[in-house]
């Protein structure tokens, strides 16, 4: 089984966001949620709930963003 970058999704107070996704991206997000559920031994997560941790992970691992944020805070 593939080692996914996301771990279990923390149950937190939801914030409503509206976003349009291309159909292929939505299918991939749904599939990712299924795989993540299997990997962590939980039912499949709501694909929409993956968006925030994916964005957080993306920004946390983006060196250019980290450098810009560090320079801004310095």
mmCIF file of the N, C-alpha and C atoms, coordinates in Angstrom:
data_MODEL
# 
_entry.id   MODEL 
# 
loop_
_atom_site.group_PDB 
_atom_site.id 
_atom_site.type_symbol 
_atom_site.label_atom_id 
_atom_site.label_alt_id 
_atom_site.label_comp_id 
_atom_site.label_asym_id 
_atom_site.label_entity_id 
_atom_site.label_seq_id 
_atom_site.pdbx_PDB_ins_code 
_atom_site.Cartn_x 
_atom_site.Cartn_y 
_atom_site.Cartn_z 
_atom_site.occupancy 
_atom_site.B_iso_or_equiv 
_atom_site.pdbx_formal_charge 
_atom_site.auth_seq_id 
_atom_site.auth_comp_id 
_atom_site.auth_asym_id 
_atom_site.auth_atom_id 
_atom_site.pdbx_PDB_model_num 
ATOM 1   N N  . UNK A 1 1  ? 0.848   -1.181 0.000   1.00 0.00 ? 1  UNK A N  1 
ATOM 2   C CA . UNK A 1 1  ? 0.000   0.000  0.000   1.00 0.00 ? 1  UNK A CA 1 
ATOM 3   C C  . UNK A 1 1  ? 0.889   1.238  0.000   1.00 0.00 ? 1  UNK A C  1 
ATOM 4   N N  . UNK A 1 2  ? 0.448   2.262  -0.681  1.00 0.00 ? 2  UNK A N  1 
ATOM 5   C CA . UNK A 1 2  ? 1.197   3.513  -0.779  1.00 0.00 ? 2  UNK A CA 1 
ATOM 6   C C  . UNK A 1 2  ? 1.239   4.223  0.563   1.00 0.00 ? 2  UNK A C  1 
ATOM 7   N N  . UNK A 1 3  ? 2.339   4.892  0.840   1.00 0.00 ? 3  UNK A N  1 
ATOM 8   C CA . UNK A 1 3  ? 2.454   5.720  2.037   1.00 0.00 ? 3  UNK A CA 1 
ATOM 9   C C  . UNK A 1 3  ? 2.002   7.121  1.665   1.00 0.00 ? 3  UNK A C  1 
ATOM 10  N N  . UNK A 1 4  ? 0.855   7.530  2.189   1.00 0.00 ? 4  UNK A N  1 
ATOM 11  C CA . UNK A 1 4  ? 0.286   8.827  1.858   1.00 0.00 ? 4  UNK A CA 1 
ATOM 12  C C  . UNK A 1 4  ? 0.901   9.919  2.729   1.00 0.00 ? 4  UNK A C  1 
ATOM 13  N N  . UNK A 1 5  ? 0.912   11.143 2.217   1.00 0.00 ? 5  UNK A N  1 
ATOM 14  C CA . UNK A 1 5  ? 1.485   12.268 2.955   1.00 0.00 ? 5  UNK A CA 1 
ATOM 15  C C  . UNK A 1 5  ? 0.597   12.727 4.095   1.00 0.00 ? 5  UNK A C  1 
ATOM 16  N N  . UNK A 1 6  ? -0.701  12.493 3.998   1.00 0.00 ? 6  UNK A N  1 
ATOM 17  C CA . UNK A 1 6  ? -1.623  12.913 5.055   1.00 0.00 ? 6  UNK A CA 1 
ATOM 18  C C  . UNK A 1 6  ? -1.852  11.778 6.034   1.00 0.00 ? 6  UNK A C  1 
ATOM 19  N N  . UNK A 1 7  ? -2.054  12.158 7.282   1.00 0.00 ? 7  UNK A N  1 
ATOM 20  C CA . UNK A 1 7  ? -2.421  11.189 8.302   1.00 0.00 ? 7  UNK A CA 1 
ATOM 21  C C  . UNK A 1 7  ? -3.892  11.342 8.610   1.00 0.00 ? 7  UNK A C  1 
ATOM 22  N N  . UNK A 1 8  ? -4.338  10.815 9.751   1.00 0.00 ? 8  UNK A N  1 
ATOM 23  C CA . UNK A 1 8  ? -5.753  10.936 10.114  1.00 0.00 ? 8  UNK A CA 1 
ATOM 24  C C  . UNK A 1 8  ? -6.185  12.404 10.152  1.00 0.00 ? 8  UNK A C  1 
ATOM 25  N N  . UNK A 1 9  ? -7.410  12.651 9.756   1.00 0.00 ? 9  UNK A N  1 
ATOM 26  C CA . UNK A 1 9  ? -7.960  14.004 9.732   1.00 0.00 ? 9  UNK A CA 1 
ATOM 27  C C  . UNK A 1 9  ? -8.532  14.312 11.113  1.00 0.00 ? 9  UNK A C  1 
ATOM 28  N N  . UNK A 1 10 ? -8.055  15.385 11.720  1.00 0.00 ? 10 UNK A N  1 
ATOM 29  C CA . UNK A 1 10 ? -8.511  15.794 13.047  1.00 0.00 ? 10 UNK A CA 1 
ATOM 30  C C  . UNK A 1 10 ? -9.917  16.365 12.918  1.00 0.00 ? 10 UNK A C  1 
ATOM 31  N N  . UNK A 1 11 ? -10.783 15.927 13.830  1.00 0.00 ? 11 UNK A N  1 
ATOM 32  C CA . UNK A 1 11 ? -12.142 16.441 13.830  1.00 0.00 ? 11 UNK A CA 1 
ATOM 33  C C  . UNK A 1 11 ? -12.119 17.810 14.491  1.00 0.00 ? 11 UNK A C  1 
ATOM 34  N N  . UNK A 1 12 ? -12.361 18.839 13.709  1.00 0.00 ? 12 UNK A N  1 
ATOM 35  C CA . UNK A 1 12 ? -12.278 20.214 14.177  1.00 0.00 ? 12 UNK A CA 1 
ATOM 36  C C  . UNK A 1 12 ? -13.546 20.939 13.748  1.00 0.00 ? 12 UNK A C  1 
ATOM 37  N N  . UNK A 1 13 ? -13.787 22.091 14.336  1.00 0.00 ? 13 UNK A N  1 
ATOM 38  C CA . UNK A 1 13 ? -14.965 22.870 13.966  1.00 0.00 ? 13 UNK A CA 1 
ATOM 39  C C  . UNK A 1 13 ? -14.875 23.227 12.484  1.00 0.00 ? 13 UNK A C  1 
ATOM 40  N N  . UNK A 1 14 ? -15.873 22.850 11.697  1.00 0.00 ? 14 UNK A N  1 
ATOM 41  C CA . UNK A 1 14 ? -15.815 23.120 10.261  1.00 0.00 ? 14 UNK A CA 1 
ATOM 42  C C  . UNK A 1 14 ? -16.098 24.578 9.925   1.00 0.00 ? 14 UNK A C  1 
ATOM 43  N N  . UNK A 1 15 ? -15.515 25.008 8.855   1.00 0.00 ? 15 UNK A N  1 
ATOM 44  C CA . UNK A 1 15 ? -15.746 26.336 8.303   1.00 0.00 ? 15 UNK A CA 1 
ATOM 45  C C  . UNK A 1 15 ? -16.265 26.122 6.892   1.00 0.00 ? 15 UNK A C  1 
ATOM 46  N N  . UNK A 1 16 ? -17.348 26.773 6.555   1.00 0.00 ? 16 UNK A N  1 
ATOM 47  C CA . UNK A 1 16 ? -17.938 26.569 5.239   1.00 0.00 ? 16 UNK A CA 1 
ATOM 48  C C  . UNK A 1 16 ? -17.174 27.355 4.180   1.00 0.00 ? 16 UNK A C  1 
ATOM 49  N N  . UNK A 1 17 ? -16.797 26.643 3.128   1.00 0.00 ? 17 UNK A N  1 
ATOM 50  C CA . UNK A 1 17 ? -16.073 27.219 2.005   1.00 0.00 ? 17 UNK A CA 1 
ATOM 51  C C  . UNK A 1 17 ? -16.700 26.677 0.736   1.00 0.00 ? 17 UNK A C  1 
ATOM 52  N N  . UNK A 1 18 ? -16.836 27.526 -0.252  1.00 0.00 ? 18 UNK A N  1 
ATOM 53  C CA . UNK A 1 18 ? -17.342 27.077 -1.543  1.00 0.00 ? 18 UNK A CA 1 
ATOM 54  C C  . UNK A 1 18 ? -16.196 27.121 -2.541  1.00 0.00 ? 18 UNK A C  1 
ATOM 55  N N  . UNK A 1 19 ? -15.998 26.008 -3.221  1.00 0.00 ? 19 UNK A N  1 
ATOM 56  C CA . UNK A 1 19 ? -14.931 25.917 -4.208  1.00 0.00 ? 19 UNK A CA 1 
ATOM 57  C C  . UNK A 1 19 ? -15.394 25.016 -5.347  1.00 0.00 ? 19 UNK A C  1 
ATOM 58  N N  . UNK A 1 20 ? -15.050 25.390 -6.558  1.00 0.00 ? 20 UNK A N  1 
ATOM 59  C CA . UNK A 1 20 ? -15.349 24.551 -7.720  1.00 0.00 ? 20 UNK A CA 1 
ATOM 60  C C  . UNK A 1 20 ? -14.102 23.769 -8.079  1.00 0.00 ? 20 UNK A C  1 
ATOM 61  N N  . UNK A 1 21 ? -14.272 22.465 -8.227  1.00 0.00 ? 21 UNK A N  1 
ATOM 62  C CA . UNK A 1 21 ? -13.162 21.616 -8.617  1.00 0.00 ? 21 UNK A CA 1 
ATOM 63  C C  . UNK A 1 21 ? -13.451 20.997 -9.973  1.00 0.00 ? 21 UNK A C  1 
ATOM 64  N N  . UNK A 1 22 ? -12.438 20.870 -10.800 1.00 0.00 ? 22 UNK A N  1 
ATOM 65  C CA . UNK A 1 22 ? -12.640 20.130 -12.040 1.00 0.00 ? 22 UNK A CA 1 
ATOM 66  C C  . UNK A 1 22 ? -13.000 18.678 -11.694 1.00 0.00 ? 22 UNK A C  1 
ATOM 67  N N  . UNK A 1 23 ? -13.827 18.061 -12.504 1.00 0.00 ? 23 UNK A N  1 
ATOM 68  C CA . UNK A 1 23 ? -14.284 16.692 -12.230 1.00 0.00 ? 23 UNK A CA 1 
ATOM 69  C C  . UNK A 1 23 ? -13.131 15.714 -12.004 1.00 0.00 ? 23 UNK A C  1 
ATOM 70  N N  . UNK A 1 24 ? -12.071 15.735 -12.821 1.00 0.00 ? 24 UNK A N  1 
ATOM 71  C CA . UNK A 1 24 ? -10.973 14.789 -12.570 1.00 0.00 ? 24 UNK A CA 1 
ATOM 72  C C  . UNK A 1 24 ? -10.312 14.993 -11.205 1.00 0.00 ? 24 UNK A C  1 
ATOM 73  N N  . UNK A 1 25 ? -10.181 16.248 -10.779 1.00 0.00 ? 25 UNK A N  1 
ATOM 74  C CA . UNK A 1 25 ? -9.592  16.516 -9.467  1.00 0.00 ? 25 UNK A CA 1 
ATOM 75  C C  . UNK A 1 25 ? -10.504 16.001 -8.359  1.00 0.00 ? 25 UNK A C  1 
ATOM 76  N N  . UNK A 1 26 ? -11.803 16.182 -8.504  1.00 0.00 ? 26 UNK A N  1 
ATOM 77  C CA . UNK A 1 26 ? -12.742 15.674 -7.503  1.00 0.00 ? 26 UNK A CA 1 
ATOM 78  C C  . UNK A 1 26 ? -12.673 14.149 -7.418  1.00 0.00 ? 26 UNK A C  1 
ATOM 79  N N  . UNK A 1 27 ? -12.576 13.490 -8.559  1.00 0.00 ? 27 UNK A N  1 
ATOM 80  C CA . UNK A 1 27 ? -12.446 12.021 -8.547  1.00 0.00 ? 27 UNK A CA 1 
ATOM 81  C C  . UNK A 1 27 ? -11.171 11.604 -7.826  1.00 0.00 ? 27 UNK A C  1 
ATOM 82  N N  . UNK A 1 28 ? -10.077 12.305 -8.095  1.00 0.00 ? 28 UNK A N  1 
ATOM 83  C CA . UNK A 1 28 ? -8.821  11.984 -7.416  1.00 0.00 ? 28 UNK A CA 1 
ATOM 84  C C  . UNK A 1 28 ? -8.910  12.251 -5.917  1.00 0.00 ? 28 UNK A C  1 
ATOM 85  N N  . UNK A 1 29 ? -9.554  13.325 -5.535  1.00 0.00 ? 29 UNK A N  1 
ATOM 86  C CA . UNK A 1 29 ? -9.727  13.648 -4.120  1.00 0.00 ? 29 UNK A CA 1 
ATOM 87  C C  . UNK A 1 29 ? -10.555 12.576 -3.422  1.00 0.00 ? 29 UNK A C  1 
ATOM 88  N N  . UNK A 1 30 ? -11.611 12.116 -4.086  1.00 0.00 ? 30 UNK A N  1 
ATOM 89  C CA . UNK A 1 30 ? -12.454 11.050 -3.538  1.00 0.00 ? 30 UNK A CA 1 
ATOM 90  C C  . UNK A 1 30 ? -11.650 9.764  -3.380  1.00 0.00 ? 30 UNK A C  1 
ATOM 91  N N  . UNK A 1 31 ? -10.863 9.433  -4.377  1.00 0.00 ? 31 UNK A N  1 
ATOM 92  C CA . UNK A 1 31 ? -10.028 8.227  -4.318  1.00 0.00 ? 31 UNK A CA 1 
ATOM 93  C C  . UNK A 1 31 ? -8.988  8.350  -3.210  1.00 0.00 ? 31 UNK A C  1 
ATOM 94  N N  . UNK A 1 32 ? -8.400  9.524  -3.064  1.00 0.00 ? 32 UNK A N  1 
ATOM 95  C CA . UNK A 1 32 ? -7.422  9.744  -1.996  1.00 0.00 ? 32 UNK A CA 1 
ATOM 96  C C  . UNK A 1 32 ? -8.085  9.516  -0.636  1.00 0.00 ? 32 UNK A C  1 
ATOM 97  N N  . UNK A 1 33 ? -9.300  10.024 -0.468  1.00 0.00 ? 33 UNK A N  1 
ATOM 98  C CA . UNK A 1 33 ? -10.026 9.849  0.795   1.00 0.00 ? 33 UNK A CA 1 
ATOM 99  C C  . UNK A 1 33 ? -10.256 8.365  1.080   1.00 0.00 ? 33 UNK A C  1 
ATOM 100 N N  . UNK A 1 34 ? -10.576 7.607  0.053   1.00 0.00 ? 34 UNK A N  1 
ATOM 101 C CA . UNK A 1 34 ? -10.769 6.164  0.227   1.00 0.00 ? 34 UNK A CA 1 
ATOM 102 C C  . UNK A 1 34 ? -9.470  5.486  0.658   1.00 0.00 ? 34 UNK A C  1 
ATOM 103 N N  . UNK A 1 35 ? -8.377  5.814  -0.022  1.00 0.00 ? 35 UNK A N  1 
ATOM 104 C CA . UNK A 1 35 ? -7.081  5.226  0.311   1.00 0.00 ? 35 UNK A CA 1 
ATOM 105 C C  . UNK A 1 35 ? -6.632  5.618  1.711   1.00 0.00 ? 35 UNK A C  1 
ATOM 106 N N  . UNK A 1 36 ? -6.839  6.875  2.067   1.00 0.00 ? 36 UNK A N  1 
ATOM 107 C CA . UNK A 1 36 ? -6.470  7.343  3.396   1.00 0.00 ? 36 UNK A CA 1 
ATOM 108 C C  . UNK A 1 36 ? -7.264  6.604  4.468   1.00 0.00 ? 36 UNK A C  1 
ATOM 109 N N  . UNK A 1 37 ? -8.549  6.427  4.239   1.00 0.00 ? 37 UNK A N  1 
ATOM 110 C CA . UNK A 1 37 ? -9.373  5.684  5.189   1.00 0.00 ? 37 UNK A CA 1 
ATOM 111 C C  . UNK A 1 37 ? -8.837  4.281  5.414   1.00 0.00 ? 37 UNK A C  1 
ATOM 112 N N  . UNK A 1 38 ? -8.470  3.617  4.335   1.00 0.00 ? 38 UNK A N  1 
ATOM 113 C CA . UNK A 1 38 ? -7.917  2.267  4.449   1.00 0.00 ? 38 UNK A CA 1 
ATOM 114 C C  . UNK A 1 38 ? -6.576  2.283  5.181   1.00 0.00 ? 38 UNK A C  1 
ATOM 115 N N  . UNK A 1 39 ? -5.738  3.262  4.868   1.00 0.00 ? 39 UNK A N  1 
ATOM 116 C CA . UNK A 1 39 ? -4.402  3.327  5.468   1.00 0.00 ? 39 UNK A CA 1 
ATOM 117 C C  . UNK A 1 39 ? -4.454  3.561  6.972   1.00 0.00 ? 39 UNK A C  1 
ATOM 118 N N  . UNK A 1 40 ? -5.380  4.395  7.422   1.00 0.00 ? 40 UNK A N  1 
ATOM 119 C CA . UNK A 1 40 ? -5.456  4.710  8.856   1.00 0.00 ? 40 UNK A CA 1 
ATOM 120 C C  . UNK A 1 40 ? -6.493  3.854  9.578   1.00 0.00 ? 40 UNK A C  1 
ATOM 121 N N  . UNK A 1 41 ? -7.142  2.942  8.855   1.00 0.00 ? 41 UNK A N  1 
ATOM 122 C CA . UNK A 1 41 ? -8.097  2.028  9.484   1.00 0.00 ? 41 UNK A CA 1 
ATOM 123 C C  . UNK A 1 41 ? -9.381  2.688  9.928   1.00 0.00 ? 41 UNK A C  1 
ATOM 124 N N  . UNK A 1 42 ? -9.810  3.698  9.184   1.00 0.00 ? 42 UNK A N  1 
ATOM 125 C CA . UNK A 1 42 ? -11.055 4.400  9.495   1.00 0.00 ? 42 UNK A CA 1 
ATOM 126 C C  . UNK A 1 42 ? -11.930 4.404  8.252   1.00 0.00 ? 42 UNK A C  1 
ATOM 127 N N  . UNK A 1 43 ? -13.212 4.717  8.439   1.00 0.00 ? 43 UNK A N  1 
ATOM 128 C CA . UNK A 1 43 ? -14.058 4.865  7.253   1.00 0.00 ? 43 UNK A CA 1 
ATOM 129 C C  . UNK A 1 43 ? -13.523 5.982  6.363   1.00 0.00 ? 43 UNK A C  1 
ATOM 130 N N  . UNK A 1 44 ? -13.871 5.914  5.123   1.00 0.00 ? 44 UNK A N  1 
ATOM 131 C CA . UNK A 1 44 ? -13.442 6.919  4.157   1.00 0.00 ? 44 UNK A CA 1 
ATOM 132 C C  . UNK A 1 44 ? -13.824 8.315  4.643   1.00 0.00 ? 44 UNK A C  1 
ATOM 133 N N  . UNK A 1 45 ? -12.863 9.225  4.618   1.00 0.00 ? 45 UNK A N  1 
ATOM 134 C CA . UNK A 1 45 ? -13.119 10.607 5.022   1.00 0.00 ? 45 UNK A CA 1 
ATOM 135 C C  . UNK A 1 45 ? -13.921 11.316 3.938   1.00 0.00 ? 45 UNK A C  1 
ATOM 136 N N  . UNK A 1 46 ? -14.632 12.343 4.332   1.00 0.00 ? 46 UNK A N  1 
ATOM 137 C CA . UNK A 1 46 ? -15.308 13.200 3.365   1.00 0.00 ? 46 UNK A CA 1 
ATOM 138 C C  . UNK A 1 46 ? -14.211 13.875 2.555   1.00 0.00 ? 46 UNK A C  1 
ATOM 139 N N  . UNK A 1 47 ? -14.213 13.715 1.233   1.00 0.00 ? 47 UNK A N  1 
ATOM 140 C CA . UNK A 1 47 ? -13.139 14.292 0.418   1.00 0.00 ? 47 UNK A CA 1 
ATOM 141 C C  . UNK A 1 47 ? -12.944 15.788 0.646   1.00 0.00 ? 47 UNK A C  1 
ATOM 142 N N  . UNK A 1 48 ? -14.003 16.504 0.933   1.00 0.00 ? 48 UNK A N  1 
ATOM 143 C CA . UNK A 1 48 ? -13.900 17.948 1.160   1.00 0.00 ? 48 UNK A CA 1 
ATOM 144 C C  . UNK A 1 48 ? -13.025 18.240 2.380   1.00 0.00 ? 48 UNK A C  1 
ATOM 145 N N  . UNK A 1 49 ? -13.051 17.347 3.354   1.00 0.00 ? 49 UNK A N  1 
ATOM 146 C CA . UNK A 1 49 ? -12.265 17.559 4.570   1.00 0.00 ? 49 UNK A CA 1 
ATOM 147 C C  . UNK A 1 49 ? -10.768 17.365 4.350   1.00 0.00 ? 49 UNK A C  1 
ATOM 148 N N  . UNK A 1 50 ? -10.400 16.853 3.189   1.00 0.00 ? 50 UNK A N  1 
ATOM 149 C CA . UNK A 1 50 ? -8.980  16.684 2.883   1.00 0.00 ? 50 UNK A CA 1 
ATOM 150 C C  . UNK A 1 50 ? -8.340  17.978 2.388   1.00 0.00 ? 50 UNK A C  1 
ATOM 151 N N  . UNK A 1 51 ? -9.148  18.899 1.914   1.00 0.00 ? 51 UNK A N  1 
ATOM 152 C CA . UNK A 1 51 ? -8.612  20.099 1.269   1.00 0.00 ? 51 UNK A CA 1 
ATOM 153 C C  . UNK A 1 51 ? -7.736  20.908 2.226   1.00 0.00 ? 51 UNK A C  1 
ATOM 154 N N  . UNK A 1 52 ? -8.193  21.149 3.434   1.00 0.00 ? 52 UNK A N  1 
ATOM 155 C CA . UNK A 1 52 ? -7.412  21.960 4.388   1.00 0.00 ? 52 UNK A CA 1 
ATOM 156 C C  . UNK A 1 52 ? -6.092  21.291 4.742   1.00 0.00 ? 52 UNK A C  1 
ATOM 157 N N  . UNK A 1 53 ? -6.087  20.006 5.162   1.00 0.00 ? 53 UNK A N  1 
ATOM 158 C CA . UNK A 1 53 ? -4.784  19.417 5.486   1.00 0.00 ? 53 UNK A CA 1 
ATOM 159 C C  . UNK A 1 53 ? -3.854  19.332 4.279   1.00 0.00 ? 53 UNK A C  1 
ATOM 160 N N  . UNK A 1 54 ? -4.420  19.155 3.092   1.00 0.00 ? 54 UNK A N  1 
ATOM 161 C CA . UNK A 1 54 ? -3.586  19.125 1.887   1.00 0.00 ? 54 UNK A CA 1 
ATOM 162 C C  . UNK A 1 54 ? -2.955  20.495 1.640   1.00 0.00 ? 54 UNK A C  1 
ATOM 163 N N  . UNK A 1 55 ? -3.749  21.548 1.798   1.00 0.00 ? 55 UNK A N  1 
ATOM 164 C CA . UNK A 1 55 ? -3.208  22.894 1.628   1.00 0.00 ? 55 UNK A CA 1 
ATOM 165 C C  . UNK A 1 55 ? -2.168  23.210 2.696   1.00 0.00 ? 55 UNK A C  1 
ATOM 166 N N  . UNK A 1 56 ? -2.449  22.811 3.935   1.00 0.00 ? 56 UNK A N  1 
ATOM 167 C CA . UNK A 1 56 ? -1.481  23.041 5.020   1.00 0.00 ? 56 UNK A CA 1 
ATOM 168 C C  . UNK A 1 56 ? -0.176  22.310 4.729   1.00 0.00 ? 56 UNK A C  1 
ATOM 169 N N  . UNK A 1 57 ? -0.286  21.073 4.299   1.00 0.00 ? 57 UNK A N  1 
ATOM 170 C CA . UNK A 1 57 ? 0.905   20.264 3.993   1.00 0.00 ? 57 UNK A CA 1 
ATOM 171 C C  . UNK A 1 57 ? 1.683   20.887 2.832   1.00 0.00 ? 57 UNK A C  1 
ATOM 172 N N  . UNK A 1 58 ? 0.952   21.308 1.810   1.00 0.00 ? 58 UNK A N  1 
ATOM 173 C CA . UNK A 1 58 ? 1.586   21.929 0.647   1.00 0.00 ? 58 UNK A CA 1 
ATOM 174 C C  . UNK A 1 58 ? 2.375   23.171 1.067   1.00 0.00 ? 58 UNK A C  1 
ATOM 175 N N  . UNK A 1 59 ? 1.735   24.038 1.837   1.00 0.00 ? 59 UNK A N  1 
ATOM 176 C CA . UNK A 1 59 ? 2.405   25.275 2.243   1.00 0.00 ? 59 UNK A CA 1 
ATOM 177 C C  . UNK A 1 59 ? 3.558   25.008 3.201   1.00 0.00 ? 59 UNK A C  1 
ATOM 178 N N  . UNK A 1 60 ? 3.409   24.008 4.062   1.00 0.00 ? 60 UNK A N  1 
ATOM 179 C CA . UNK A 1 60 ? 4.474   23.689 5.017   1.00 0.00 ? 60 UNK A CA 1 
ATOM 180 C C  . UNK A 1 60 ? 5.709   23.138 4.322   1.00 0.00 ? 60 UNK A C  1 
ATOM 181 N N  . UNK A 1 61 ? 5.538   22.537 3.158   1.00 0.00 ? 61 UNK A N  1 
ATOM 182 C CA . UNK A 1 61 ? 6.676   21.935 2.460   1.00 0.00 ? 61 UNK A CA 1 
ATOM 183 C C  . UNK A 1 61 ? 7.143   22.766 1.264   1.00 0.00 ? 61 UNK A C  1 
ATOM 184 N N  . UNK A 1 62 ? 6.561   23.937 1.066   1.00 0.00 ? 62 UNK A N  1 
ATOM 185 C CA . UNK A 1 62 ? 6.951   24.816 -0.037  1.00 0.00 ? 62 UNK A CA 1 
ATOM 186 C C  . UNK A 1 62 ? 8.080   25.713 0.445   1.00 0.00 ? 62 UNK A C  1 
ATOM 187 N N  . UNK A 1 63 ? 9.286   25.439 -0.006  1.00 0.00 ? 63 UNK A N  1 
ATOM 188 C CA . UNK A 1 63 ? 10.458  26.178 0.472   1.00 0.00 ? 63 UNK A CA 1 
ATOM 189 C C  . UNK A 1 63 ? 10.389  27.663 0.132   1.00 0.00 ? 63 UNK A C  1 
ATOM 190 N N  . UNK A 1 64 ? 9.883   27.973 -1.052  1.00 0.00 ? 64 UNK A N  1 
ATOM 191 C CA . UNK A 1 64 ? 9.763   29.376 -1.439  1.00 0.00 ? 64 UNK A CA 1 
ATOM 192 C C  . UNK A 1 64 ? 8.816   30.136 -0.528  1.00 0.00 ? 64 UNK A C  1 
ATOM 193 N N  . UNK A 1 65 ? 7.709   29.500 -0.171  1.00 0.00 ? 65 UNK A N  1 
ATOM 194 C CA . UNK A 1 65 ? 6.746   30.122 0.727   1.00 0.00 ? 65 UNK A CA 1 
ATOM 195 C C  . UNK A 1 65 ? 7.351   30.284 2.123   1.00 0.00 ? 65 UNK A C  1 
ATOM 196 N N  . UNK A 1 66 ? 8.036   29.249 2.594   1.00 0.00 ? 66 UNK A N  1 
ATOM 197 C CA . UNK A 1 66 ? 8.649   29.313 3.929   1.00 0.00 ? 66 UNK A CA 1 
ATOM 198 C C  . UNK A 1 66 ? 9.690   30.437 3.982   1.00 0.00 ? 66 UNK A C  1 
ATOM 199 N N  . UNK A 1 67 ? 10.473  30.554 2.926   1.00 0.00 ? 67 UNK A N  1 
ATOM 200 C CA . UNK A 1 67 ? 11.490  31.607 2.886   1.00 0.00 ? 67 UNK A CA 1 
ATOM 201 C C  . UNK A 1 67 ? 10.848  32.992 2.882   1.00 0.00 ? 67 UNK A C  1 
ATOM 202 N N  . UNK A 1 68 ? 9.815   33.173 2.069   1.00 0.00 ? 68 UNK A N  1 
ATOM 203 C CA . UNK A 1 68 ? 9.117   34.463 1.993   1.00 0.00 ? 68 UNK A CA 1 
ATOM 204 C C  . UNK A 1 68 ? 8.478   34.791 3.343   1.00 0.00 ? 68 UNK A C  1 
ATOM 205 N N  . UNK A 1 69 ? 7.879   33.791 3.972   1.00 0.00 ? 69 UNK A N  1 
ATOM 206 C CA . UNK A 1 69 ? 7.232   34.025 5.267   1.00 0.00 ? 69 UNK A CA 1 
ATOM 207 C C  . UNK A 1 69 ? 8.283   34.372 6.324   1.00 0.00 ? 69 UNK A C  1 
ATOM 208 N N  . UNK A 1 70 ? 9.416   33.685 6.281   1.00 0.00 ? 70 UNK A N  1 
ATOM 209 C CA . UNK A 1 70 ? 10.498  33.960 7.230   1.00 0.00 ? 70 UNK A CA 1 
ATOM 210 C C  . UNK A 1 70 ? 11.043  35.376 7.032   1.00 0.00 ? 70 UNK A C  1 
ATOM 211 N N  . UNK A 1 71 ? 11.240  35.780 5.781   1.00 0.00 ? 71 UNK A N  1 
ATOM 212 C CA . UNK A 1 71 ? 11.752  37.115 5.484   1.00 0.00 ? 71 UNK A CA 1 
ATOM 213 C C  . UNK A 1 71 ? 10.765  38.187 5.921   1.00 0.00 ? 71 UNK A C  1 
ATOM 214 N N  . UNK A 1 72 ? 9.502   37.904 5.773   1.00 0.00 ? 72 UNK A N  1 
ATOM 215 C CA . UNK A 1 72 ? 8.467   38.883 6.175   1.00 0.00 ? 72 UNK A CA 1 
ATOM 216 C C  . UNK A 1 72 ? 8.445   39.050 7.681   1.00 0.00 ? 72 UNK A C  1 
ATOM 217 N N  . UNK A 1 73 ? 8.666   37.965 8.414   1.00 0.00 ? 73 UNK A N  1 
ATOM 218 C CA . UNK A 1 73 ? 8.626   38.001 9.881   1.00 0.00 ? 73 UNK A CA 1 
ATOM 219 C C  . UNK A 1 73 ? 9.944   38.485 10.484  1.00 0.00 ? 73 UNK A C  1 
ATOM 220 N N  . UNK A 1 74 ? 10.989  38.581 9.688   1.00 0.00 ? 74 UNK A N  1 
ATOM 221 C CA . UNK A 1 74 ? 12.298  38.981 10.223  1.00 0.00 ? 74 UNK A CA 1 
ATOM 222 C C  . UNK A 1 74 ? 12.399  40.477 10.404  1.00 0.00 ? 74 UNK A C  1 
# 
